[in-house]
Amino acid sequence: MKVILLKDIESLGLAGEVVEVKNGYGRNFLIPRSEALIASTANMAQFESRRKQQETLAERDLRATEALAKKLEAESLTAQVKVGEEDRLFGSVTAQHIAELLGEKGYQIDRRAILLEDPIRELGVYNVEVRLHPEVATAVKLWVVKQ
C-alpha cells in the first residue's frame, strides 16, 4: 500500500514523502492516527494544496516575526530594583520580570522566549536574547538601575 506521510516518522521518512508500507500497518496504524493518507491522485492534490497553504502561512508568520524583532532590537528597557549595601540587589531580575517590562511597552512576549542563563543579580546594562521564532532571535537592551 502506498501512503503519503503527513508527519515525520523515524522509521519511514519525512512528511510529504510517498512510501510503500504493509497494508495492515497503513490501514490499522498510520491512517487512524492521522499520520498518513492513502496515495491516491485526489489525496496527492489535496496534500499539495494544503502544504502550499501552510508554507504561505509560515512565510507570512516569519516576515511578521522578523518585523517584530527589528522593533524589539530598537527598544531599551529599564528595571528599577531595590539594592542594599554595596549595590547588591534584593532578589534578581528574571525572565518573568523582563516579560512584564516588555508588556508595559506593548509587546506580548512569553517569558519562555526570553533566554537568560542565570537571573540578573547586579546593576548594569545587559543584552537579553529573545527567541521569537525558531529562526528569529533578537537582543533587547536592559538597564538594571537603583530604585
C-alpha positions in Angstrom: 0.0 0.0 0.0 1.4 3.4 -0.9 0.7 6.2 1.6 1.6 9.9 1.9 3.2 10.7 5.2 1.6 13.7 7.0 4.2 13.7 9.8 7.9 12.8 10.0 8.1 9.1 11.1 11.6 8.0 12.0 11.4 4.5 10.5 9.6 5.5 7.3 10.5 9.0 6.2 9.7 12.7 6.2 6.3 14.4 5.9 5.2 14.7 2.3 7.0 11.6 1.1 5.1 8.8 -0.7 6.2 5.4 0.9 5.3 1.8 0.5 4.0 0.1 3.7 2.3 -3.1 4.5 -1.5 -3.0 4.2 -2.2 -3.7 7.9 0.3 -1.1 9.1 -1.1 1.6 6.9 -4.8 0.8 7.5 -4.7 0.0 11.2 -1.9 2.3 12.5 -0.9 5.2 10.2 -4.2 6.3 8.8 -6.3 6.2 12.0 -3.6 8.2 13.8 -3.7 10.8 11.0 0.0 10.2 10.2 -0.7 9.2 6.6 -3.1 9.3 3.7 -3.7 6.7 1.0 -1.6 7.8 -2.0 -4.5 8.4 -4.5 -4.4 11.2 -7.1 -7.1 13.1 -5.2 -5.3 12.8 -1.9 -2.0 13.9 -3.5 -3.6 17.0 -4.9 -5.3 17.8 -1.6 -2.0 17.3 0.3 -0.1 19.5 -2.1 -2.6 22.4 -1.8 -2.6 22.0 2.0 1.2 22.0 2.0 1.4 25.2 -0.2 -1.1 26.9 2.1 0.9 26.0 5.2 4.1 27.3 3.6 2.4 30.6 2.7 1.2 31.0 6.3 4.6 30.0 7.7 6.3 32.6 5.4 3.9 35.3 6.4 4.4 34.5 10.1 8.2 34.6 9.6 8.0 38.0 8.0 5.8 39.4 10.8 8.2 37.9 13.4 11.2 39.5 11.7 9.5 42.9 11.7 8.8 42.5 15.4 12.4 41.5 16.0 13.6 44.8 14.4 11.2 46.8 16.6 12.4 44.9 19.7 16.0 45.5 18.8 15.5 49.2 19.0 13.8 49.0 22.4 15.6 49.7 25.7 14.1 48.5 29.0 14.8 49.8 32.5 14.3 47.6 35.5 14.3 49.6 38.7 15.3 47.3 41.6 15.9 47.7 45.3 19.5 47.5 46.4 21.3 47.1 49.7 24.8 47.7 50.8 27.5 47.8 48.1 24.7 47.9 45.4 23.7 44.3 45.9 20.2 43.5 44.6 17.4 42.2 46.8 16.3 39.3 44.7 17.1 39.3 41.0 15.7 40.3 37.6 14.2 37.2 35.9 12.7 36.4 32.5 9.2 36.9 34.0 10.2 40.4 35.1 11.6 41.2 31.6 8.4 39.9 30.0 6.4 42.2 32.2 8.6 45.2 31.2 8.0 44.3 27.6 4.3 44.0 28.2 4.3 47.6 29.6 5.8 48.7 26.3 3.0 46.9 24.4 4.8 43.7 23.4 3.2 40.4 24.4 6.3 38.1 24.7 6.1 34.8 26.6 8.7 34.5 29.4 9.9 31.2 27.9 11.0 33.1 24.8 13.4 35.2 26.9 16.7 33.4 27.2 18.7 34.1 30.4 21.4 31.7 31.5 21.0 32.9 35.1 18.8 35.6 36.7 20.5 39.0 36.7 21.8 39.9 40.2 23.9 43.0 39.6 23.3 46.5 38.4 24.4 47.3 34.8 23.5 47.1 31.2 22.6 43.7 29.7 21.7 42.5 26.2 19.0 39.9 26.7 18.3 37.4 23.9 14.7 37.0 22.9 13.8 34.0 20.6 10.6 34.9 18.8 10.7 32.0 16.3 12.9 29.0 15.8 14.7 31.0 13.0 14.4 34.6 14.5 16.1 35.8 17.6 16.9 39.4 18.7 18.5 41.2 21.6 16.9 43.7 23.9 18.9 46.2 25.9 18.1 46.0 29.6 19.3 48.6 32.1 19.2 47.4 35.7 19.3 50.5 37.9 18.7 51.5 41.6 15.1 52.4 42.6 
